[in-house]
């Protein structure tokens, strides 16, 4: 079962790819290093709640979209309505 962090990392990678942004493009928008973006996407580094907010702002998406695919019980625990 994937963790919330695993889901966020996979969706981060997918959102970046949909926009055809490089890791450097996203890093610039976040004021992160490209290495940090890569580490998060590969699960080598976990993101904080503050960084989830930064990611949502950079992509212009709500948190529930960034966490789409997470266990419904986990989302409900966080007060997030699962996507239909």
Secondary structure as UniProt FT lines:
FT   HELIX           4..18
FT   TURN            19..20
FT   HELIX           23..30
FT   HELIX           34..41
FT   TURN            42..43
FT   HELIX           49..59
FT   HELIX           63..66
FT   TURN            67..69
FT   HELIX           72..77
FT   TURN            78..79
//
